Amino acid sequence: MRTVIAARGDLTVDTRPWGQLSTPGPARLAAVAGHAERPYVDGVRIGPHADGRSVYRDDAQLVSHLDSSLRSASGAGADVRAEALGDLLQAARLTASTAVQDARTTLRADFDDPAGSAASAELDQGQRDLARAHDALRKGLPVAAVTHFGHAWQRGVNALAHVGRDL
């Protein structure tokens, strides 16, 4: 299935899953469109059997593509790309923040667990990664921001794993 966004017909998304990221343009978009078919628990939390690192890696490549294409786009095409970039950054932030918050909440409940110190260290690092991501956004570095959001997500997942939980 192909979806064309009607901004002068210049942004086409191939919604077939798992497009190859090594090629430019629509294939990068296809990989992210494939994320919709990956198992999210509730639209925000990446399921325990999904490859979250792959999701963030694909997102970073798409953000890079959108960010660079914004420099040469104008009119409606630029508007569509800017909105897509903003939405993708917001989704990456929300998923990472949720993983860190879930870990924080779980660690409060399981404070007596012997694995708590390792989990706490992961949580602390996840919070630092979130701060780095927000700093990158303030500096106008969207690819770095998504990378840091991915690290924060992984730290939240790691913290939960230390206490025998998953998202």
N, CA, C and O of each residue as an XYZ file, in Angstrom:
668
protein
N       0.849     -1.169      0.000
C       0.000      0.000      0.000
C       0.893      1.230      0.000
O       1.893      1.271      0.717
N       0.543      2.229     -0.794
C       1.287      3.484     -0.829
C       0.345      4.606     -0.451
O      -0.816      4.627     -0.862
N       0.844      5.519      0.321
C       0.068      6.677      0.713
C       0.794      7.917      0.223
O       1.977      8.093      0.518
N       0.124      8.766     -0.507
C       0.725     10.007     -0.965
C       0.075     11.147     -0.209
O      -1.146     11.303     -0.219
N       0.898     11.934      0.441
C       0.392     13.102      1.152
C       0.316     14.229      0.143
O       1.294     14.512     -0.549
N      -0.818     14.865      0.054
C      -1.095     15.808     -1.019
C      -0.435     17.162     -0.839
O      -1.102     18.195     -0.905
N       0.835     17.165     -0.618
C       1.588     18.410     -0.577
C       2.397     18.449     -1.862
O       3.594     18.162     -1.867
N       1.737     18.804     -2.939
C       2.329     18.818     -4.267
C       2.807     17.433     -4.675
O       3.630     17.294     -5.580
N       2.281     16.389     -3.992
C       2.650     15.026     -4.340
C       4.102     14.686     -4.079
O       4.613     13.713     -4.633
N       4.789     15.474     -3.237
C       6.221     15.263     -3.103
C       6.636     14.394     -1.921
O       7.831     14.162     -1.739
N       5.712     13.912     -1.122
C       6.066     13.035     -0.014
C       5.239     11.776     -0.125
O       4.025     11.796      0.074
N       5.899     10.687     -0.442
C       5.236      9.402     -0.619
C       5.720      8.458      0.456
O       6.923      8.345      0.689
N       4.801      7.778      1.113
C       5.156      6.819      2.145
C       4.706      5.450      1.688
O       3.518      5.214      1.466
N       5.656      4.556      1.551
C       5.355      3.172      1.225
C       5.065      2.493      2.556
O       5.972      2.343      3.375
N       3.837      2.084      2.788
C       3.464      1.530      4.087
C       3.693      0.033      4.185
O       3.273     -0.589      5.161
N       4.343     -0.555      3.204
C       4.757     -1.943      3.349
C       5.835     -1.974      4.427
O       6.707     -1.105      4.444
N       5.797     -2.953      5.326
C       6.754     -2.955      6.433
C       8.175     -3.261      6.009
O       8.425     -3.889      4.980
N       9.112     -2.790      6.849
C      10.520     -3.148      6.790
C      11.221     -2.744      5.512
O      11.931     -3.547      4.906
N      11.025     -1.493      5.095
C      11.767     -0.974      3.955
C      13.257     -0.945      4.266
O      13.650     -0.869      5.430
N      14.066     -1.003      3.253
C      15.513     -0.992      3.448
C      15.985      0.432      3.704
O      15.691      1.336      2.922
N      16.712      0.633      4.788
C      17.154      1.970      5.163
C      18.416      2.396      4.441
O      18.783      3.569      4.496
N      19.082      1.491      3.773
C      20.319      1.851      3.118
C      20.077      2.688      1.869
O      21.015      3.295      1.352
N      18.858      2.735      1.377
C      18.545      3.551      0.222
C      17.864      4.832      0.682
O      17.182      4.826      1.707
N      18.030      5.917     -0.040
C      17.468      7.192      0.407
C      15.966      7.300      0.159
O      15.365      6.494     -0.551
N      15.399      8.310      0.762
C      14.029      8.695      0.480
C      12.954      7.785      1.008
O      12.964      7.436      2.188
N      12.008      7.386      0.145
C      10.829      6.644      0.590
C      11.118      5.355      1.346
O      10.302      4.939      2.169
N      12.246      4.714      1.096
C      12.551      3.482      1.823
C      12.753      3.771      3.306
O      12.386      2.961      4.157
N      13.333      4.921      3.610
C      13.494      5.296      5.014
C      12.128      5.505      5.658
O      11.895      5.098      6.796
N      11.248      6.132      4.927
C       9.901      6.352      5.437
C       9.180      5.028      5.627
O       8.409      4.872      6.575
N       9.419      4.083      4.745
C       8.753      2.783      4.829
C       9.139      2.051      6.104
O       8.306      1.377      6.710
N      10.389      2.176      6.515
C      10.824      1.484      7.729
C      10.078      2.015      8.947
O       9.663      1.246      9.815
N       9.911      3.320      9.006
C       9.197      3.897     10.143
C       7.713      3.575     10.054
O       7.071      3.330     11.075
N       7.169      3.572      8.862
C       5.770      3.182      8.712
C       5.581      1.756      9.199
O       4.512      1.409      9.701
N       6.602      0.928      9.058
C       6.548     -0.443      9.541
C       6.455     -0.524     11.052
O       6.009     -1.537     11.591
N       6.871      0.534     11.748
C       6.772      0.534     13.207
C       5.332      0.352     13.670
O       5.087     -0.214     14.734
N       4.390      0.827     12.880
C       2.985      0.697     13.273
C       2.585     -0.768     13.362
O       1.645     -1.126     14.071
N       3.308     -1.606     12.636
C       2.994     -3.029     12.666
C       3.805     -3.771     13.716
O       3.586     -4.963     13.930
N       4.730     -3.096     14.371
C       5.500     -3.716     15.450
C       4.650     -3.706     16.704
O       3.763     -2.865     16.849
N       4.912     -4.627     17.604
C       4.031     -4.762     18.775
C       4.243     -3.688     19.850
O       5.106     -3.821     20.717
N       3.457     -2.649     19.773
C       3.401     -1.669     20.852
C       2.340     -2.160     21.829
O       1.303     -2.681     21.417
N       2.595     -1.996     23.104
C       1.648     -2.455     24.111
C       0.401     -1.591     24.102
O      -0.718     -2.103     24.135
N       0.593     -0.282     24.059
C      -0.543      0.632     24.169
C      -0.393      1.883     23.308
O      -1.042      2.894     23.572
N       0.433      1.829     22.307
C       0.646      2.990     21.457
C       1.809      3.848     21.912
O       2.287      4.690     21.152
N       2.276      3.651     23.144
C       3.397      4.415     23.681
C       4.539      3.497     24.081
O       5.706      3.796     23.826
N       4.203      2.389     24.701
C       5.209      1.451     25.203
C       5.533      0.412     24.137
O       4.640     -0.250     23.608
N       6.820      0.277     23.831
C       7.261     -0.747     22.892
C       7.172     -2.066     23.634
O       7.682     -2.186     24.748
N       6.536     -3.049     23.035
C       6.317     -4.332     23.688
C       7.614     -5.031     24.065
O       8.664     -4.747     23.488
N       7.547     -5.942     25.028
C       8.757     -6.598     25.528
C       9.455     -7.479     24.502
O      10.638     -7.781     24.666
N       8.774     -7.893     23.468
C       9.393     -8.760     22.466
C       9.765     -7.995     21.196
O      10.238     -8.592     20.229
N       9.557     -6.695     21.195
C       9.919     -5.875     20.039
C      11.370     -5.424     20.178
O      11.921     -5.428     21.279
N      11.972     -5.045     19.095
C      13.344     -4.554     19.102
C      13.317     -3.033     19.150
O      13.321     -2.369     18.113
N      13.291     -2.493     20.355
C      13.223     -1.044     20.528
C      14.428     -0.320     19.980
O      14.303      0.803     19.490
N      15.599     -0.939     20.052
C      16.800     -0.295     19.495
C      16.635     -0.091     17.996
O      17.042      0.937     17.453
N      16.039     -1.070     17.333
C      15.795     -0.948     15.903
C      14.815      0.191     15.613
O      14.979      0.930     14.642
N      13.798      0.324     16.463
C      12.827      1.405     16.290
C      13.534      2.752     16.356
O      13.340      3.602     15.487
N      14.352      2.946     17.381
C      15.045      4.231     17.523
C      16.099      4.443     16.449
O      16.318      5.579     16.026
N      16.755      3.388     15.997
C      17.733      3.513     14.915
C      17.028      3.954     13.628
O      17.502      4.850     12.928
N      15.897      3.319     13.325
C      15.124      3.711     12.148
C      14.629      5.146     12.278
O      14.674      5.916     11.319
N      14.157      5.501     13.473
C      13.664      6.855     13.693
C      14.774      7.890     13.504
O      14.543      8.957     12.935
N      15.976      7.573     13.983
C      17.101      8.505     13.820
C      17.417      8.712     12.344
O      17.726      9.828     11.926
N      17.341      7.645     11.553
C      17.597      7.783     10.122
C      16.509      8.614      9.444
O      16.801      9.435      8.574
N      15.275      8.404      9.839
C      14.195      9.189      9.254
C      14.305     10.655      9.671
O      14.097     11.549      8.850
N      14.628     10.906     10.933
C      14.797     12.280     11.398
C      15.910     12.958     10.605
O      15.779     14.117     10.210
N      16.992     12.241     10.374
C      18.093     12.796      9.580
C      17.616     13.150      8.178
O      17.926     14.223      7.659
N      16.865     12.246      7.573
C      16.338     12.479      6.226
C      15.400     13.692      6.210
O      15.519     14.560      5.345
N      14.480     13.747      7.155
C      13.534     14.869      7.191
C      14.248     16.189      7.469
O      13.956     17.209      6.844
N      15.185     16.157      8.411
C      15.916     17.370      8.766
C      16.701     17.906      7.570
O      16.678     19.107      7.303
N      17.397     17.023      6.848
C      18.173     17.493      5.700
C      17.268     17.927      4.548
O      17.595     18.871      3.828
N      16.131     17.245      4.368
C      15.243     17.626      3.269
C      14.506     18.933      3.555
O      14.039     19.596      2.629
N      14.400     19.302      4.811
C      13.760     20.577      5.151
C      14.568     21.766      4.636
O      14.008     22.819      4.331
N      15.857     21.596      4.542
C      16.725     22.693      4.102
C      16.453     23.093      2.659
O      16.633     24.254      2.291
N      16.024     22.143      1.843
C      15.772     22.453      0.434
C      14.284     22.530      0.103
O      13.920     22.867     -1.023
N      13.428     22.224      1.063
C      11.984     22.234      0.793
C      11.417     23.630      0.985
O      11.979     24.460      1.699
N      10.296     23.863      0.332
C       9.602     25.139      0.516
C       8.098     24.899      0.405
O       7.649     23.861     -0.083
N       7.349     25.866      0.861
C       5.900     25.797      0.751
C       5.297     24.654      1.524
O       5.715     24.347      2.641
N       4.291     24.014      0.907
C       3.555     22.936      1.568
C       4.455     21.734      1.860
O       4.271     21.063      2.875
N       5.419     21.453      0.991
C       6.338     20.344      1.219
C       7.147     20.538      2.486
O       7.362     19.593      3.244
N       7.594     21.759      2.716
C       8.352     22.060      3.935
C       7.456     21.936      5.156
O       7.885     21.440      6.198
N       6.213     22.385      5.030
C       5.275     22.298      6.148
C       5.017     20.844      6.548
O       4.999     20.515      7.734
N       4.818     19.985      5.560
C       4.555     18.568      5.825
C       5.770     17.927      6.485
O       5.636     17.181      7.455
N       6.948     18.218      5.959
C       8.161     17.641      6.542
C       8.394     18.135      7.965
O       8.754     17.355      8.847
N       8.190     19.421      8.185
C       8.388     19.980      9.526
C       7.405     19.365     10.516
O       7.778     19.057     11.649
N       6.171     19.187     10.105
C       5.179     18.570     10.984
C       5.530     17.111     11.263
O       5.413     16.651     12.399
N       5.959     16.384     10.237
C       6.355     14.986     10.423
C       7.559     14.886     11.357
O       7.610     14.008     12.219
N       8.516     15.777     11.186
C       9.697     15.783     12.052
C       9.301     16.060     13.499
O       9.763     15.377     14.414
N       8.458     17.046     13.704
C       7.998     17.366     15.055
C       7.229     16.216     15.690
O       7.431     15.900     16.863
N       6.352     15.594     14.919
C       5.581     14.455     15.441
C       6.483     13.289     15.810
O       6.287     12.648     16.842
N       7.467     13.015     14.971
C       8.378     11.909     15.238
C       9.212     12.179     16.491
O       9.415     11.278     17.306
N       9.689     13.398     16.646
C      10.461     13.751     17.842
C       9.601     13.654     19.097
O      10.057     13.178     20.136
N       8.368     14.103     18.995
C       7.463     14.026     20.151
C       7.171     12.568     20.518
O       7.130     12.226     21.700
N       6.972     11.720     19.527
C       6.705     10.303     19.797
C       7.923      9.633     20.430
O       7.778      8.837     21.357
N       9.121      9.949     19.936
C      10.348      9.374     20.517
C      10.505      9.815     21.962
O      10.883      9.017     22.820
N      10.216     11.077     22.236
C      10.306     11.605     23.601
C       9.295     10.920     24.507
O       9.631     10.526     25.623
N       8.077     10.777     24.047
C       7.027     10.188     24.860
C       7.322      8.719     25.189
O       7.131      8.284     26.325
N       7.783      7.967     24.204
C       8.097      6.560     24.440
C       9.242      6.414     25.437
O       9.174      5.581     26.340
N      10.294      7.219     25.281
C      11.440      7.155     26.193
C      11.049      7.618     27.597
O      11.403      6.976     28.586
N      10.329      8.716     27.683
C       9.915      9.239     28.992
C       9.021      8.245     29.725
O       9.119      8.098     30.944
N       8.161      7.572     28.993
C       7.269      6.582     29.598
C       8.064      5.405     30.152
O       7.771      4.921     31.245
N       9.070      4.940     29.408
C       9.890      3.825     29.892
C      10.629      4.201     31.166
O      10.701      3.406     32.103
N      11.177      5.410     31.206
C      11.895      5.865     32.399
C      10.922      6.041     33.559
O      11.233      5.665     34.689
N       9.758      6.604     33.295
C       8.763      6.782     34.354
C       8.246      5.437     34.874
O       8.056      5.273     36.079
N       8.023      4.489     33.988
C       7.598      3.152     34.417
C       8.654      2.529     35.332
O       8.318      1.916     36.345
N       9.925      2.688     34.972
C      11.002      2.158     35.816
C      11.029      2.864     37.168
O      11.185      2.222     38.207
N      10.877      4.179     37.151
C      10.876      4.945     38.401
C       9.745      4.475     39.317
O       9.960      4.267     40.511
N       8.559      4.309     38.771
C       7.403      3.860     39.555
C       7.615      2.448     40.086
O       7.307      2.166     41.243
N       8.138      1.564     39.250
C       8.380      0.186     39.668
C       9.436      0.112     40.762
O       9.289     -0.645     41.722
N      10.483      0.885     40.620
C      11.551      0.849     41.627
C      11.058      1.355     42.978
O      11.514      0.875     44.016
N      10.155      2.296     42.985
C       9.578      2.748     44.264
C       8.837      1.599     44.944
O       8.913      1.436     46.161
N       8.127      0.813     44.155
C       7.348     -0.296     44.709
C       8.241     -1.464     45.133
O       7.915     -2.178     46.081
N       9.370     -1.665     44.435
C      10.255     -2.796     44.702
C      11.556     -2.360     45.365
O      12.607     -2.940     45.092
N      11.509     -1.369     46.215
C      12.719     -0.773     46.764
C      13.578     -1.764     47.539
O      14.797     -1.601     47.575
N      12.988     -2.790     48.164
C      13.760     -3.746     48.959
C      14.433     -4.824     48.121
O      15.137     -5.674     48.666
N      14.234     -4.806     46.833
C      14.806     -5.815     45.954
C      16.330     -5.661     45.908
O      16.825     -4.544     45.765
N      17.089     -6.774     46.029
C      18.548     -6.678     45.983
C      19.090     -6.135     44.660
O      20.190     -5.584     44.625
N      18.339     -6.282     43.588
C      18.774     -5.752     42.297
C      18.506     -4.259     42.189
O      18.806     -3.645     41.165
N      17.952     -3.683     43.223
C      17.559     -2.274     43.191
C      18.683     -1.311     42.901
O      18.455     -0.305     42.230
N      19.905     -1.576     43.384
C      20.989     -0.629     43.151
C      21.382     -0.594     41.675
O      21.630      0.480     41.127
N      21.440     -1.767     41.023
C      21.743     -1.794     39.591
C      20.618     -1.140     38.799
O      20.863     -0.413     37.836
N      19.389     -1.405     39.212
C      18.235     -0.794     38.537
C      18.245      0.710     38.739
O      17.942      1.464     37.814
N      18.590      1.151     39.934
C      18.652      2.592     40.208
C      19.721      3.274     39.366
O      19.529      4.392     38.888
N      20.847      2.592     39.187
C      21.912      3.153     38.347
C      21.431      3.305     36.899
O      21.709      4.313     36.249
N      20.713      2.302     36.405
C      20.149      2.397     35.045
C      19.150      3.544     34.948
O      19.146      4.301     33.977
N      18.306      3.662     35.966
C      17.313      4.728     35.981
C      17.988      6.096     35.987
O      17.585      6.993     35.246
N      19.003      6.255     36.813
C      19.733      7.535     36.852
C      20.321      7.870     35.493
O      20.246      9.013     35.043
N      20.911      6.869     34.834
C      21.481      7.100     33.511
C      20.381      7.427     32.501
O      20.571      8.276     31.630
N      19.238      6.760     32.615
C      18.112      7.064     31.729
C      17.639      8.502     31.886
O      17.305      9.163     30.902
N      17.612      8.979     33.111
C      17.212     10.368     33.341
C      18.248     11.337     32.757
O      17.886     12.389     32.229
N      19.526     10.983     32.853
C      20.569     11.819     32.233
C      20.429     11.812     30.715
O      20.613     12.838     30.062
N      20.098     10.631     30.153
C      19.898     10.558     28.703
C      18.710     11.403     28.257
O      18.760     12.037     27.203
N      17.642     11.416     29.052
C      16.504     12.285     28.725
C      16.924     13.751     28.742
O      16.538     14.521     27.864
N      17.711     14.132     29.737
C      18.185     15.520     29.821
C      19.063     15.865     28.614
O      18.966     16.963     28.068
N      19.920     14.922     28.199
C      20.762     15.149     27.014
C      19.903     15.305     25.761
O      20.195     16.136     24.902
N      18.851     14.510     25.662
C      17.954     14.600     24.504
C      17.270     15.964     24.459
O      17.192     16.588     23.401
N      16.780     16.420     25.598
C      16.128     17.730     25.629
C      17.117     18.841     25.307
O      16.762     19.813     24.640
N      18.352     18.706     25.774
C      19.389     19.679     25.466
C      19.681     19.688     23.968
O      19.854     20.752     23.373
N      19.737     18.508     23.361
C      19.963     18.421     21.914
C      18.824     19.085     21.144
O      19.061     19.753     20.137
N      17.594     18.905     21.613
C      16.463     19.577     20.954
C      16.597     21.087     21.032
O      16.364     21.791     20.050
N      16.977     21.587     22.217
C      17.161     23.039     22.377
C      18.244     23.569     21.445
O      18.167     24.709     20.988
N      19.251     22.747     21.161
C      20.350     23.150     20.293
C      20.044     22.928     18.814
O      20.865     23.248     17.954
N      18.860     22.380     18.513
C      18.487     22.138     17.122
C      19.173     20.928     16.521
O      19.480     20.911     15.329
N      19.414     19.913     17.344
C      20.074     18.689     16.888
C      19.109     17.509     17.008
O      19.218     16.719     17.945
N      18.168     17.381     16.074
C      17.125     16.365     16.219
C      17.637     14.924     16.156
O      17.083     14.059     16.834
N      18.667     14.640     15.370
C      19.180     13.272     15.290
C      19.814     12.881     16.629
O      19.598     11.775     17.124
N      20.588     13.784     17.201
C      21.184     13.520     18.513
C      20.091     13.328     19.558
O      20.214     12.476     20.438
N      19.033     14.110     19.465
C      17.927     13.992     20.423
C      17.299     12.604     20.352
O      17.076     11.975     21.387
N      17.012     12.120     19.147
C      16.401     10.797     19.004
C      17.356      9.715     19.514
O      16.922      8.749     20.142
N      18.627      9.874     19.251
C      19.611      8.904     19.749
C      19.596      8.859     21.274
O      19.600      7.777     21.862
N      19.577     10.022     21.917
C      19.523     10.070     23.382
C      18.188      9.537     23.910
O      18.153      8.873     24.946
N      17.101      9.822     23.209
C      15.807      9.250     23.618
C      15.876      7.715     23.552
O      15.354      7.030     24.431
N      16.515      7.188     22.517
C      16.673      5.743     22.405
C      17.483      5.167     23.554
O      17.154      4.107     24.086
N      18.544      5.869     23.935
C      19.345      5.414     25.081
C      18.520      5.460     26.363
O      18.596      4.546     27.183
N      17.742      6.508     26.536
C      16.897      6.618     27.738
C      15.884      5.481     27.782
O      15.661      4.878     28.832
N      15.273      5.192     26.635
C      14.317      4.079     26.581
C      15.003      2.787     27.004
O      14.466      2.033     27.815
N      16.196      2.529     26.453
C      16.916      1.298     26.772
C      17.251      1.238     28.258
O      17.164      0.170     28.863
N      17.630      2.357     28.853
C      17.949      2.382     30.293
C      16.707      2.071     31.129
O      16.794      1.362     32.133
N      15.563      2.594     30.721
C      14.327      2.275     31.438
C      14.005      0.792     31.360
O      13.618      0.183     32.357
N      14.163      0.212     30.176
C      13.931     -1.218     29.989
C      14.931     -2.027     30.819
O      14.560     -3.015     31.453
N      16.198     -1.604     30.812
C      17.227     -2.304     31.593
C      16.912     -2.256     33.083
O      17.061     -3.257     33.784
N      16.477     -1.092     33.570
C      16.140     -0.965     34.996
C      15.017     -1.925     35.367
O      15.070     -2.575     36.411
N      14.011     -2.012     34.520
C      12.911     -2.943     34.779
C      13.388     -4.393     34.737
O      12.938     -5.216     35.534
N      14.283     -4.705     33.828
C      14.803     -6.070     33.728
C      15.564     -6.469     34.995
O      15.519     -7.626     35.412
N      16.262     -5.504     35.605
C      17.004     -5.799     36.841
C      16.084     -6.258     37.973
O      16.494     -7.031     38.838
N      14.861     -5.788     37.961
C      13.924     -6.192     39.024
C      12.900     -7.214     38.506
O      11.875     -7.464     39.141
N      13.200     -7.794     37.345
C      12.372     -8.876     36.831
C      11.044     -8.439     36.242
O      10.074     -9.196     36.268
N      10.992     -7.247     35.721
C       9.762     -6.729     35.103
C      10.041     -6.342     33.659
O      11.194     -6.220     33.243
N       8.966     -6.152     32.903
C       9.096     -5.574     31.577
C       7.968     -4.578     31.387
O       7.070     -4.461     32.222
N       8.032     -3.864     30.274
C       7.016     -2.841     30.000
C       5.663     -3.461     29.759
O       4.691     -2.746     29.514
